[in-house]
Amino acid sequence: MGSVPLQRVGKLATATIILTAAGAVVSLITVWASQAAQGDAEALLDGTISTDEFVERAAPYALMTGVQGVATLATAVVTIIWMYRLAKNHRTLHRGTTWGPGWAIGGWFLPPLLFVIPFLMFRELWKAADPDVPIGGDWKSSRVSPIVPLWFLLYSVIPIVLLVVQSSSGINLGASERDLAQQIVDDQQATIIAAVVALAGAAAFILLVRGLTDRHRRLTGESTTQD
């Protein structure tokens, strides 16, 4: 199998795990910043601080929200490359998968925010990476780890429900500082719940990446050589 032009996935998997863990830490810091901003928001609504003071004190929360967005984007890029290589290797090994390498990119955008295609692709990648099924064997009957549907539940289904709940009480982008303060106060519980779900989703994704990469490397023989 050494002559087959397979792409290595070990380092990408490690990078994905590190970025996912970093994003989870940022989520925790964002919750802390949100809790601090709540006191300032309540002070503004009570009239004990000015709008300028509120904007200045709430800056860390806004900053961490931006950092969280950057961390999410970085994780998404590395994840897409990792998935692409997995799918490409399966095609190289003549595992007739439904979701080809291109879906490692487009699948995250169709349909928007639902991540149905990545879920289906992860299921197929998990089956196709079964190291106990020889090349040309019936890998489609392999079992899928429960971590795959658990990840989908934590990463897609529950967050969408929370997003709908938060959007129902959201404000316009041009809202005043007092409206923003009111939103921070009103969304505290939802923010904490979303953070807990995000942490659980990150843990599930890390387990998924580790498990799928281990299966794939044993299938391709990458685990027998150094990265």
CYANA upper distance limits for C-alpha pairs under 8 A (distance plus 0.5 A):
  1 MET  CA    220 THR  CA      7.82
  1 MET  CA    221 GLY  CA      8.07
  4 VAL  CA     92 THR  CA      8.33
  5 PRO  CA     92 THR  CA      8.20
  6 LEU  CA     89 ASN  CA      6.08
  6 LEU  CA     92 THR  CA      7.59
  6 LEU  CA    220 THR  CA      8.13
  7 GLN  CA     85 ARG  CA      6.58
  7 GLN  CA     86 LEU  CA      8.43
  7 GLN  CA     88 LYS  CA      8.33
  7 GLN  CA     89 ASN  CA      6.95
  8 ARG  CA     85 ARG  CA      7.97
  8 ARG  CA    222 GLU  CA      7.44
  8 ARG  CA    227 ASP  CA      8.44
  9 VAL  CA     13 ALA  CA      6.59
  9 VAL  CA     82 TRP  CA      6.75
  9 VAL  CA     85 ARG  CA      7.25
  9 VAL  CA     86 LEU  CA      7.68
  9 VAL  CA    213 THR  CA      7.61
  9 VAL  CA    217 ARG  CA      8.14
 10 GLY  CA     14 THR  CA      6.84
 10 GLY  CA    213 THR  CA      7.43
 10 GLY  CA    217 ARG  CA      8.13
 10 GLY  CA    227 ASP  CA      7.11
 11 LYS  CA     15 ALA  CA      6.68
 11 LYS  CA    227 ASP  CA      7.32
 12 LEU  CA     16 THR  CA      6.58
 12 LEU  CA     78 VAL  CA      7.23
 12 LEU  CA     79 THR  CA      8.25
 12 LEU  CA     81 ILE  CA      8.15
 12 LEU  CA     82 TRP  CA      6.17
 13 ALA  CA     17 ILE  CA      6.71
 13 ALA  CA     79 THR  CA      8.32
 13 ALA  CA     82 TRP  CA      7.03
 13 ALA  CA    209 VAL  CA      6.92
 13 ALA  CA    210 ARG  CA      7.69
 13 ALA  CA    213 THR  CA      7.27
 14 THR  CA     18 ILE  CA      6.71
 15 ALA  CA     19 LEU  CA      6.59
 15 ALA  CA     78 VAL  CA      7.68
 16 THR  CA     20 THR  CA      6.53
 16 THR  CA     75 THR  CA      6.56
 16 THR  CA     78 VAL  CA      6.45
 16 THR  CA     79 THR  CA      6.41
 16 THR  CA    209 VAL  CA      8.31
 17 ILE  CA     21 ALA  CA      6.62
 17 ILE  CA    206 ILE  CA      6.03
 17 ILE  CA    209 VAL  CA      7.67
 17 ILE  CA    210 ARG  CA      8.47
 18 ILE  CA     22 ALA  CA      6.61
 19 LEU  CA     23 GLY  CA      6.57
 19 LEU  CA     71 ALA  CA      7.52
 19 LEU  CA     74 ALA  CA      7.82
 19 LEU  CA     75 THR  CA      6.00
 20 THR  CA     24 ALA  CA      6.84
 20 THR  CA     72 THR  CA      8.46
 20 THR  CA     75 THR  CA      6.73
 20 THR  CA    202 ALA  CA      6.60
 20 THR  CA    205 PHE  CA      8.41
 20 THR  CA    206 ILE  CA      7.63
 21 ALA  CA     25 VAL  CA      6.92
 21 ALA  CA    202 ALA  CA      7.34
 21 ALA  CA    203 ALA  CA      8.41
 21 ALA  CA    206 ILE  CA      8.38
 22 ALA  CA     26 VAL  CA      6.77
 22 ALA  CA     71 ALA  CA      7.97
 23 GLY  CA     27 SER  CA      6.70
 23 GLY  CA     68 GLN  CA      7.00
 23 GLY  CA     71 ALA  CA      6.07
 23 GLY  CA     72 THR  CA      7.07
 24 ALA  CA     28 LEU  CA      6.99
 24 ALA  CA    198 ALA  CA      7.55
 24 ALA  CA    199 LEU  CA      6.08
 24 ALA  CA    202 ALA  CA      6.94
 25 VAL  CA     29 ILE  CA      6.90
 26 VAL  CA     30 THR  CA      6.53
 26 VAL  CA     64 MET  CA      7.68
 26 VAL  CA     67 VAL  CA      7.96
 26 VAL  CA     68 GLN  CA      6.48
 27 SER  CA     31 VAL  CA      6.80
 27 SER  CA     68 GLN  CA      7.23
 27 SER  CA    195 ALA  CA      6.65
 27 SER  CA    198 ALA  CA      8.07
 27 SER  CA    199 LEU  CA      8.15
 28 LEU  CA     32 TRP  CA      6.90
 28 LEU  CA    195 ALA  CA      7.42
 29 ILE  CA     33 ALA  CA      6.67
 29 ILE  CA     64 MET  CA      7.74
 30 THR  CA     34 SER  CA      6.52
 30 THR  CA     61 TYR  CA      6.83
 30 THR  CA     64 MET  CA      5.92
 30 THR  CA     65 THR  CA      6.95
 30 THR  CA     68 GLN  CA      8.31
 31 VAL  CA     35 GLN  CA      6.70
 31 VAL  CA    191 THR  CA      7.54
 31 VAL  CA    192 ILE  CA      7.06
 31 VAL  CA    195 ALA  CA      7.48
 32 TRP  CA     36 ALA  CA      6.88
 33 ALA  CA     37 ALA  CA      6.57
 33 ALA  CA     60 PRO  CA      6.81
 33 ALA  CA     61 TYR  CA      5.33
 33 ALA  CA     64 MET  CA      7.99
 34 SER  CA     38 GLN  CA      6.65
 34 SER  CA     61 TYR  CA      6.24
 34 SER  CA    184 ILE  CA      7.98
 34 SER  CA    188 GLN  CA      8.00
 35 GLN  CA     39 GLY  CA      7.57
 35 GLN  CA    188 GLN  CA      7.95
 36 ALA  CA     40 ASP  CA      7.44
 36 ALA  CA     58 ALA  CA      8.43
 37 ALA  CA     41 ALA  CA      6.49
 37 ALA  CA     57 ARG  CA      7.61
 37 ALA  CA     58 ALA  CA      5.79
 37 ALA  CA     61 TYR  CA      7.18
 37 ALA  CA    184 ILE  CA      7.89
 38 GLN  CA     42 GLU  CA      6.61
 38 GLN  CA    181 ALA  CA      8.11
 38 GLN  CA    184 ILE  CA      6.56
 38 GLN  CA    185 VAL  CA      6.08
 38 GLN  CA    188 GLN  CA      8.16
 39 GLY  CA     43 ALA  CA      6.66
 40 ASP  CA     44 LEU  CA      6.71
 40 ASP  CA     49 ILE  CA      8.37
 40 ASP  CA     54 PHE  CA      6.49
 40 ASP  CA     57 ARG  CA      7.43
 40 ASP  CA     58 ALA  CA      7.69
 40 ASP  CA    181 ALA  CA      8.47
 41 ALA  CA     45 LEU  CA      6.79
 41 ALA  CA     54 PHE  CA      7.31
 41 ALA  CA    178 ARG  CA      8.35
 41 ALA  CA    181 ALA  CA      4.95
 41 ALA  CA    182 GLN  CA      7.34
 41 ALA  CA    184 ILE  CA      7.32
 41 ALA  CA    185 VAL  CA      7.19
 42 GLU  CA     46 ASP  CA      6.57
 42 GLU  CA    181 ALA  CA      7.58
 42 GLU  CA    182 GLN  CA      8.28
 42 GLU  CA    185 VAL  CA      7.53
 43 ALA  CA     47 GLY  CA      6.60
 43 ALA  CA     48 THR  CA      5.73
 43 ALA  CA     49 ILE  CA      6.33
 44 LEU  CA     48 THR  CA      6.47
 44 LEU  CA     49 ILE  CA      5.66
 44 LEU  CA     50 SER  CA      6.79
 44 LEU  CA     51 THR  CA      7.21
 44 LEU  CA     54 PHE  CA      7.01
 44 LEU  CA    178 ARG  CA      7.55
 44 LEU  CA    181 ALA  CA      7.69
 45 LEU  CA    178 ARG  CA      7.05
 45 LEU  CA    181 ALA  CA      7.64
 45 LEU  CA    182 GLN  CA      7.96
 49 ILE  CA     53 GLU  CA      6.66
 49 ILE  CA     54 PHE  CA      7.26
 50 SER  CA     54 PHE  CA      6.78
 51 THR  CA     55 VAL  CA      6.66
 51 THR  CA    177 GLU  CA      6.91
 51 THR  CA    178 ARG  CA      8.21
 52 ASP  CA     56 GLU  CA      6.73
 53 GLU  CA     57 ARG  CA      6.55
 54 PHE  CA     58 ALA  CA      6.40
 54 PHE  CA    177 GLU  CA      8.46
 55 VAL  CA     59 ALA  CA      6.71
 55 VAL  CA    177 GLU  CA      8.09
 58 ALA  CA     62 ALA  CA      7.10
 59 ALA  CA     63 LEU  CA      6.55
 60 PRO  CA     64 MET  CA      6.58
 61 TYR  CA     65 THR  CA      6.68
 62 ALA  CA     66 GLY  CA      6.90
 63 LEU  CA     67 VAL  CA      6.76
 64 MET  CA     68 GLN  CA      6.48
 65 THR  CA     69 GLY  CA      6.91
 66 GLY  CA     70 VAL  CA      6.93
 67 VAL  CA     71 ALA  CA      6.66
 68 GLN  CA     72 THR  CA      6.64
 69 GLY  CA     73 LEU  CA      6.76
 70 VAL  CA     74 ALA  CA      6.72
 71 ALA  CA     75 THR  CA      6.68
 72 THR  CA     76 ALA  CA      6.64
 73 LEU  CA     77 VAL  CA      6.82
 74 ALA  CA     78 VAL  CA      6.97
 75 THR  CA     79 THR  CA      6.49
 76 ALA  CA     80 ILE  CA      6.60
 77 VAL  CA     81 ILE  CA      6.99
 78 VAL  CA     82 TRP  CA      6.68
 79 THR  CA     83 MET  CA      6.59
 80 ILE  CA     84 TYR  CA      6.49
 80 ILE  CA    104 ALA  CA      6.05
 80 ILE  CA    105 ILE  CA      6.38
 81 ILE  CA     85 ARG  CA      6.79
 81 ILE  CA    104 ALA  CA      8.13
 82 TRP  CA     86 LEU  CA      6.88
 83 MET  CA     87 ALA  CA      6.70
 83 MET  CA    101 PRO  CA      7.98
 83 MET  CA    104 ALA  CA      6.10
 84 TYR  CA     88 LYS  CA      6.49
 84 TYR  CA    101 PRO  CA      5.28
 84 TYR  CA    102 GLY  CA      7.57
 84 TYR  CA    103 TRP  CA      8.44
 84 TYR  CA    104 ALA  CA      5.73
 84 TYR  CA    105 ILE  CA      8.05
 85 ARG  CA     89 ASN  CA      6.53
 85 ARG  CA    101 PRO  CA      7.74
 86 LEU  CA     90 HIS  CA      6.92
 86 LEU  CA    101 PRO  CA      8.36
 86 LEU  CA    125 LEU  CA      7.78
 86 LEU  CA    216 HIS  CA      7.96
 87 ALA  CA     91 ARG  CA      6.91
 87 ALA  CA     97 THR  CA      8.47
 87 ALA  CA     99 TRP  CA      8.15
 87 ALA  CA    100 GLY  CA      6.40
 87 ALA  CA    101 PRO  CA      5.44
 87 ALA  CA    104 ALA  CA      8.26
 87 ALA  CA    125 LEU  CA      7.46
 88 LYS  CA     92 THR  CA      6.72
 88 LYS  CA    100 GLY  CA      7.70
 88 LYS  CA    101 PRO  CA      5.98
 89 ASN  CA     93 LEU  CA      6.66
 90 HIS  CA     94 HIS  CA      6.73
 90 HIS  CA     95 ARG  CA      5.67
 90 HIS  CA     96 GLY  CA      8.10
 90 HIS  CA     97 THR  CA      7.88
 90 HIS  CA    128 ALA  CA      7.46
 90 HIS  CA    129 ALA  CA      8.23
 91 ARG  CA     95 ARG  CA      5.99
 91 ARG  CA     96 GLY  CA      7.01
 91 ARG  CA     97 THR  CA      7.64
 91 ARG  CA    100 GLY  CA      8.11
 93 LEU  CA    135 ILE  CA      7.42
 94 HIS  CA    135 ILE  CA      8.09
 94 HIS  CA    136 GLY  CA      7.92
 95 ARG  CA    128 ALA  CA      7.22
 95 ARG  CA    135 ILE  CA      7.98
 95 ARG  CA    136 GLY  CA      7.68
 97 THR  CA    124 GLU  CA      7.61
 97 THR  CA    128 ALA  CA      8.10
 98 THR  CA    124 GLU  CA      8.40
 99 TRP  CA    103 TRP  CA      6.46
 99 TRP  CA    121 MET  CA      6.44
 99 TRP  CA    124 GLU  CA      8.19
100 GLY  CA    104 ALA  CA      7.95
101 PRO  CA    105 ILE  CA      8.20
102 GLY  CA    106 GLY  CA      6.97
103 TRP  CA    107 GLY  CA      5.27
103 TRP  CA    108 TRP  CA      8.42
103 TRP  CA    117 ILE  CA      8.25
103 TRP  CA    118 PRO  CA      8.45
103 TRP  CA    121 MET  CA      8.48
104 ALA  CA    108 TRP  CA      7.74
104 ALA  CA    118 PRO  CA      7.69
104 ALA  CA    121 MET  CA      8.39
105 ILE  CA    109 PHE  CA      8.30
106 GLY  CA    110 LEU  CA      6.98
107 GLY  CA    111 PRO  CA      8.19
107 GLY  CA    115 PHE  CA      7.58
107 GLY  CA    116 VAL  CA      8.29
107 GLY  CA    117 ILE  CA      5.54
107 GLY  CA    118 PRO  CA      6.20
108 TRP  CA    112 PRO  CA      7.82
108 TRP  CA    113 LEU  CA      8.07
108 TRP  CA    115 PHE  CA      6.14
108 TRP  CA    117 ILE  CA      7.43
108 TRP  CA    118 PRO  CA      6.73
109 PHE  CA    113 LEU  CA      7.41
109 PHE  CA    115 PHE  CA      7.93
110 LEU  CA    114 LEU  CA      8.21
110 LEU  CA    115 PHE  CA      7.77
110 LEU  CA    116 VAL  CA      8.38
110 LEU  CA    117 ILE  CA      7.64
111 PRO  CA    115 PHE  CA      7.38
111 PRO  CA    116 VAL  CA      7.75
111 PRO  CA    117 ILE  CA      8.43
113 LEU  CA    156 SER  CA      7.77
113 LEU  CA    160 ILE  CA      8.23
114 LEU  CA    156 SER  CA      6.24
114 LEU  CA    157 VAL  CA      7.89
114 LEU  CA    160 ILE  CA      8.15
115 PHE  CA    119 PHE  CA      6.82
115 PHE  CA    152 PHE  CA      8.24
115 PHE  CA    156 SER  CA      6.87
116 VAL  CA    120 LEU  CA      6.81
117 ILE  CA    121 MET  CA      6.43
118 PRO  CA    122 PHE  CA      6.43
119 PHE  CA    123 ARG  CA      6.83
119 PHE  CA    148 VAL  CA      7.68
119 PHE  CA    149 PRO  CA      7.88
119 PHE  CA    152 PHE  CA      6.71
120 LEU  CA    124 GLU  CA      6.85
121 MET  CA    125 LEU  CA      6.47
122 PHE  CA    126 TRP  CA      6.46
122 PHE  CA    148 VAL  CA      7.40
123 ARG  CA    127 LYS  CA      6.92
123 ARG  CA    144 VAL  CA      6.76
123 ARG  CA    148 VAL  CA      7.16
124 GLU  CA    128 ALA  CA      6.51
124 GLU  CA    140 LYS  CA      8.25
125 LEU  CA    129 ALA  CA      6.47
125 LEU  CA    212 LEU  CA      8.18
126 TRP  CA    130 ASP  CA      7.31
126 TRP  CA    144 VAL  CA      6.73
126 TRP  CA    145 SER  CA      8.27
126 TRP  CA    212 LEU  CA      6.40
126 TRP  CA    215 ARG  CA      8.20
127 LYS  CA    139 TRP  CA      6.44
127 LYS  CA    140 LYS  CA      6.52
127 LYS  CA    141 SER  CA      8.00
127 LYS  CA    142 SER  CA      5.77
127 LYS  CA    143 ARG  CA      7.01
127 LYS  CA    144 VAL  CA      6.73
128 ALA  CA    139 TRP  CA      6.08
128 ALA  CA    140 LYS  CA      7.31
128 ALA  CA    142 SER  CA      8.45
129 ALA  CA    212 LEU  CA      7.79
129 ALA  CA    215 ARG  CA      6.04
129 ALA  CA    216 HIS  CA      5.29
129 ALA  CA    219 LEU  CA      6.69
130 ASP  CA    139 TRP  CA      7.17
130 ASP  CA    142 SER  CA      7.51
130 ASP  CA    215 ARG  CA      6.59
130 ASP  CA    216 HIS  CA      7.75
130 ASP  CA    219 LEU  CA      7.23
131 PRO  CA    215 ARG  CA      6.58
131 PRO  CA    216 HIS  CA      7.64
131 PRO  CA    218 ARG  CA      6.35
131 PRO  CA    219 LEU  CA      4.83
132 ASP  CA    219 LEU  CA      8.33
133 VAL  CA    137 GLY  CA      6.13
133 VAL  CA    138 ASP  CA      7.38
133 VAL  CA    139 TRP  CA      6.41
138 ASP  CA    142 SER  CA      8.35
144 VAL  CA    148 VAL  CA      7.80
146 PRO  CA    150 LEU  CA      6.73
147 ILE  CA    151 TRP  CA      6.44
147 ILE  CA    204 ALA  CA      6.90
147 ILE  CA    207 LEU  CA      7.75
147 ILE  CA    208 LEU  CA      6.62
148 VAL  CA    152 PHE  CA      6.96
148 VAL  CA    208 LEU  CA      7.02
149 PRO  CA    153 LEU  CA      6.67
150 LEU  CA    154 LEU  CA      6.74
150 LEU  CA    204 ALA  CA      7.50
151 TRP  CA    155 TYR  CA      6.20
151 TRP  CA    156 SER  CA      8.50
151 TRP  CA    201 GLY  CA      6.40
151 TRP  CA    204 ALA  CA      5.83
151 TRP  CA    205 PHE  CA      6.47
151 TRP  CA    208 LEU  CA      8.22
152 PHE  CA    156 SER  CA      5.92
152 PHE  CA    157 VAL  CA      7.25
153 LEU  CA    157 VAL  CA      5.43
153 LEU  CA    158 ILE  CA      6.63
154 LEU  CA    158 ILE  CA      6.20
154 LEU  CA    159 PRO  CA      7.49
154 LEU  CA    197 VAL  CA      6.71
154 LEU  CA    198 ALA  CA      7.81
154 LEU  CA    200 ALA  CA      7.34
154 LEU  CA    201 GLY  CA      5.39
154 LEU  CA    204 ALA  CA      8.50
155 TYR  CA    159 PRO  CA      6.85
155 TYR  CA    197 VAL  CA      8.33
155 TYR  CA    198 ALA  CA      7.65
155 TYR  CA    201 GLY  CA      5.84
156 SER  CA    160 ILE  CA      6.56
157 VAL  CA    161 VAL  CA      7.03
158 ILE  CA    162 LEU  CA      6.81
158 ILE  CA    197 VAL  CA      8.14
159 PRO  CA    163 LEU  CA      6.49
159 PRO  CA    194 ALA  CA      7.38
159 PRO  CA    197 VAL  CA      7.94
160 ILE  CA    164 VAL  CA      6.70
161 VAL  CA    165 VAL  CA      6.84
162 LEU  CA    166 GLN  CA      6.63
162 LEU  CA    190 ALA  CA      7.62
162 LEU  CA    194 ALA  CA      7.44
163 LEU  CA    167 SER  CA      6.42
164 VAL  CA    168 SER  CA      6.73
165 VAL  CA    169 SER  CA      7.66
166 GLN  CA    170 GLY  CA      6.58
166 GLN  CA    187 ASP  CA      7.60
166 GLN  CA    190 ALA  CA      7.61
169 SER  CA    183 GLN  CA      8.35
170 GLY  CA    183 GLN  CA      7.49
171 ILE  CA    175 ALA  CA      6.89
171 ILE  CA    179 ASP  CA      7.81
171 ILE  CA    180 LEU  CA      8.07
171 ILE  CA    183 GLN  CA      7.88
175 ALA  CA    179 ASP  CA      6.34
175 ALA  CA    180 LEU  CA      7.01
176 SER  CA    180 LEU  CA      6.77
177 GLU  CA    181 ALA  CA      6.58
178 ARG  CA    182 GLN  CA      6.64
179 ASP  CA    183 GLN  CA      6.71
180 LEU  CA    184 ILE  CA      6.79
181 ALA  CA    185 VAL  CA      6.87
182 GLN  CA    186 ASP  CA      6.58
183 GLN  CA    187 ASP  CA      6.35
184 ILE  CA    188 GLN  CA      6.78
187 ASP  CA    191 THR  CA      6.38
188 GLN  CA    192 ILE  CA      6.81
189 GLN  CA    193 ILE  CA      6.76
190 ALA  CA    194 ALA  CA      6.47
191 THR  CA    195 ALA  CA      6.67
192 ILE  CA    196 VAL  CA      6.79
193 ILE  CA    197 VAL  CA      6.74
194 ALA  CA    198 ALA  CA      6.51
195 ALA  CA    199 LEU  CA      6.65
196 VAL  CA    200 ALA  CA      6.76
197 VAL  CA    201 GLY  CA      6.45
198 ALA  CA    202 ALA  CA      6.52
199 LEU  CA    203 ALA  CA      6.76
200 ALA  CA    204 ALA  CA      6.71
201 GLY  CA    205 PHE  CA      6.57
202 ALA  CA    206 ILE  CA      6.64
203 ALA  CA    207 LEU  CA      6.87
204 ALA  CA    208 LEU  CA      6.64
205 PHE  CA    209 VAL  CA      6.55
206 ILE  CA    210 ARG  CA      6.62
207 LEU  CA    211 GLY  CA      6.44
208 LEU  CA    212 LEU  CA      6.40
209 VAL  CA    213 THR  CA      6.34
210 ARG  CA    214 ASP  CA      6.55
211 GLY  CA    215 ARG  CA      6.85
212 LEU  CA    216 HIS  CA      6.61
213 THR  CA    217 ARG  CA      6.48
214 ASP  CA    218 ARG  CA      6.70
214 ASP  CA    223 SER  CA      8.16
215 ARG  CA    219 LEU  CA      6.69
216 HIS  CA    220 THR  CA      6.72
217 ARG  CA    221 GLY  CA      6.07
217 ARG  CA    222 GLU  CA      5.22
217 ARG  CA    223 SER  CA      5.57
218 ARG  CA    222 GLU  CA      7.01
218 ARG  CA    223 SER  CA      6.22
218 ARG  CA    224 THR  CA      8.32
221 GLY  CA    225 THR  CA      8.07
222 GLU  CA    226 GLN  CA      8.28
